[in-house]
Amino acid sequence: MTAYGYSGIWPVAPTPFNEDGTIDVKGMRRVLDCMIDQGVDGICILANFSEQFLISDAERDMLTRLSLEHVAGRVPVIVTVSHFATEIVTARSRQAKELGASIVMMMPPYHGALLKGTAEQTFEQFVRVGDIGIPIMLQDAPLSGVDLPVPLLARMAREIDMLKLFKIECPGAAAKLRALIDEAGNAIEGPFDGEEAITLMADLDAGASGTMTSAMIPDLIGPIVRDHLAGDRQAALEGYSRVLPAINHENRQCGFRAAKEAMVEGGVIRSAFCRHPIPPLHPETRAMLIEFLKPLDPLVLSWGR
C-alpha cells in the first residue's frame, strides 16, 4: 500500500449563527473544540459546508483569525481560499500561511454557470498559489461546473510542487481517484474523497487515503478510514454499513444543515440558523436525522450536555 503524506478524516467546520443572523463567535470556538474532541486529523474552515457563500469578506477574515488562533496547532487547519479572481485567491492564501494554516483548499476558478476558467487558466491560478509556499488541496466538486479531466489533474500534480492533495467528489469519484492515482503516482500525497463520505468505501478501495466530511460524525467515520488503511477492510466495511443510513440522510436530505442540527441537539451550539435564502430543515427531516444518529451514539449528541 502507498504511504501517503496526508490521511485520515479532515472535516469541514460549520459556521454557527445567532438567531439574528450574526456569527456566533463563542459557538464557533465550541464547534472547533468539539471537532478536536471527535478525534479529527485536521479541520477545514470556510468551505462550502461552512456556508462560505453566505459570509462577507470581513467575516471571512475574522473567522480565519479566530479559528487558527483557537485551534492553536492542536490539529492542522485547512483554509478554503476559492475565488474566480486569482489576485484574491493568492491574497487569501498569503494570509492563511501568515496566520499558521497548514493547507489551503481551492476549487478551479468559476463564477456562476457560464464564467469558468479554462484548463490553462486553472493551471496558472494553482501555480501562483503554489508560489506562495503553502500546500494546496484541489477540490474537484460539482458546484464549480468546471471539468477537470484526469490528464489535467495529473499534470498539475506533477508540475506544481505545492499541490499535494486532491479532494475528488465528482460523480464516479472512485473511478476518477483510481485513474488519477495510476497516472500521477507519487506526485499525489493525499487522495481524498468528500460529499459527507457517501461513497467512502468505494473511494477507499480505489486508493483514497482520507476523507473530508461534515462535522456531524467524524468520530465514527475516522475509524473506518483507519481500519481500511491498516488493511482491515472487513472492519471498515462493517463500520461503514453502520453509519451509511445517517450519511445518506445527511447527503440527500439535509446538506450542511445536518451538522448544525446535530450540534444543537447535543448542546454544542445554540442555533442551527442559516442565512437567507437557505431555508431551515423541515421538522420531520430534522427528526429523522436525529432518529438515525441516536443509535450510533456519536459524541456530537452528548458533547455539550
N, C-alpha and C positions, 0 to 999 in steps of 0.2 A: 504494500500500500504506500502511496506517495505521502511523504511527510510535508504537510503544508505549514506555512508560517502563521496562518490565521485559521482558527477553527472554533467550534462551539456555538453558543447562542448569544446574539448581539441584538436585543430587541429595540424597538422604537419607543421612546418615551412619549406618552401623550401629553398634551398641554392642557392643564386644568384651568377652567374659567369659573369666576364667581357668577352668581345668577344675574348680575347686571352686565355681564359680558366682559368685565375686566379680567386680566390674568390673575389667577390665584397663586401669588408668589410663594406663600407658605405651603400650599398644596403641591407646587412644583418640586419643592425640596423633599416633601414626603414621597412623591412619586419616585424620585431618584433613589431615595433610601430604601423604599420597598423593592425596587428592581434589584438593587445590590443584594438585599436580603434574600431574593429569589435565586441567587447563585448565578447571575448572568456573567458572561465572559467579557462583555462590553455593552455600551449603551449608545444608541444613535438618537440625536436630537434634531429637531426642526425638519423632519421628514414629512412625507405626505400623511402618515398616520399621526403626526404631531399637529396636523391641520396647518401646515406652513403657508398654505394658500389663503388663510384667513388671518394672518398675522402681519402687522405693519413692520416696516424696516426698523423702527425704533424698538419695537417689542422683540424682534429677532435679535438685535444687538444685546438687549437686556437679558434675554433667555440664554444666549450663548455664554455671556459672562457669569450669570447666576449658576448655570449648570456645571460649567467647568470648575468654578470656584467651590461649589458644594460637593461635587464628586471628589475633587482634590486628589486625583490619582488613584482612588480605590479600585477603579476599573478603567480601561481605555474608553475614550469618548470619541464617537464619530459625529462630526458636524456636517449636516447637509448644506450644500452651497449652490444648488442648481439655479440657473437663471439663463435666459436667452443671451444676455449681453456678457461677452467674455470679460470685459472690464469689471463687471460686478462679481462674476464668479471668482476672478483672481483676487479681488479685494476681500471678499468673504473668506477665501482660503488663507490669505495672509493673516487676517485677524484670527482665524481658528488656530493657526500654527502659533502665533504670538501668545495666545491665551492658554496654550497647552493641550490642544486637541491632538489625538493620536492619528486620526484619519479624517479625510473629507470624503463625502459621498456626493456624486453628481450624476444627473441624467444628461443625455445629449441635449444640445440647445434646441428649444422649441418654444413657440408661443401660440397657443390656440391650435386649431385643427389644421391650419394651412401653412403657417410660418415655421418651417423646420430647417435645421442645419443639414447641409449635405454631408456626405461621408468625410470629405476633406475638412470642412468647417468643424465637424465634430472632433476629428483627429487633432486639429490645430488648437481647439479650446482645451483639450486634455493635455496637450503638450505644454501650453502656457501655465496651467495649474501645476503640472509636474515640475516645471522650472522653479517653483516656489520651494520645493523640497519637503513636501508632506505626502505620505502615502495616500493613494486615491482608491476609492471603491466606485466602480462604474455600476450604475443602476439601469438595467435593461427592463423597463417597465412599460406596460401597455399605455399608461397615461400619456407618455410623450408622443406616441404615434409615430416615432422615428424607427425605421427599420435598421437594425444593427446586425447584419449578416456575420456569420462565424468568421469568414476570412478577414473582415474589417476588425473584429474584436481581437483576433489572433495577432494581426499586425500591430494593433495598439499595444497589446500585452508585450510583444517582443521589442517594440521600439520606444515605448515610453516607460522609462525605468521605474517611476514612482507609481505607475498604475499596477497595483498589486492584487486587488480584489475585484471580483465580478459577481454582482448580485443579479441572478437571472430569474425573472419572474414573468416571462412572456408565456403565451400558450406553448405547450410542448417543451417546457423548461428542461426536463430530464434529457431529452434528445439533444437539445442545444448545449447543455452542460457537457454531455459526453463528447460531442463533436468538438467543442471548444477546448476541452482538456486534451483530447487526442491531437489537435492541431497546434496548440500553444505550449503544451508540456509544462516545463519548469518555470516558464515565464509567468504563470499564474500562481500566486502564493495563497490565494483564498477564494476558491469557487463556492459561492453561497447561493442558497435559494431564498425565496421570500414569500409574499402572499399568505402570511399567517401560517406557513408550513402546510398548506392544504395539499401540496404534492411532495412533502418532505421525504417520505420513504423512497419514492421513485428517484428523487433527486440525490439522496444519499447513495443509492445503488449506482447512480450514474457518475459518482465521484465527488459530490459536494462535500466540503469539509465543515460547513457551518450553515447557519440559518439566521435570517433577520425576520423575526415575527413581531407581533404586537407585544405589549407588556402584560397581557392577560394571564398566561400560564407558563412563563418561561421556566419555572421550577419543575414543570412536568415534561416540557419539550427538551430541555437541556440533556437529561439523561438518555433520551432516545438517540441524540447525536453522539453522545459519548460512548454509548453501547455499540453503536454501529462502527464508529472509528476504531474501537477496541477489538472489532472482529466478531462481536456477539450480535449477529443480525437477528436472531430469533428474539432476543430480549428487546431489541429495538422495535421489531415488528409488533410484539405484544404491547409495548408501551404506546406505540403509535395508534394501534387499533383502539386502545382505551380512550385516548383523548380526541380521536378523529370526529366524533359527533359534535363536540363542543367547537372544534376548529371549523368544521363545515358550517355550523350555525353562524359563527363569527364572520367567516369569509363571505357567505352567500346572503346573510340577512342583516348583519349589523355593521360591518366595516369597522372604522376606527372608533366608533361609539362603544364597542363592546368592552374594551379595556377600561374605559372611563366608568361604565356602568358597574363593572366588577369591582373597581376601586371604590366606588360609592358604597356598594353593598358591604365591602369589607372595612369601611371606615378610613380608607387611605386619603380620600378627598371628599369634599362636602357636596360637590355638584358635578353632574355629567353634562352640564350646559355646553352646547355647540353654537357657535355664531351663525346667524342668518347668512346664507339661505339653507343651511343644513338643518333639517327637521330633527326633533328628538325621536328616539326609538319609540315605536308603538309599545304600550304597556304589555301586551301579550308577547311581543317579540323579546322584550326585556325579561319577562317572567320565564320564558323558555330558555333563555341564555343562562339564567341562574339555576334553572332546573337541571341543565346539562352539567353545570360546574359543581354543584354541591356534592354529588357522589365522588368527585375527583379530589375533593378537599385541597384545593390549591391554596398557597399561602395568601394570595390576594384577598381571599374571603375572610381571613382572620387577622391579618396584619395590624389593622387599626382598631381592633376590638379589645 
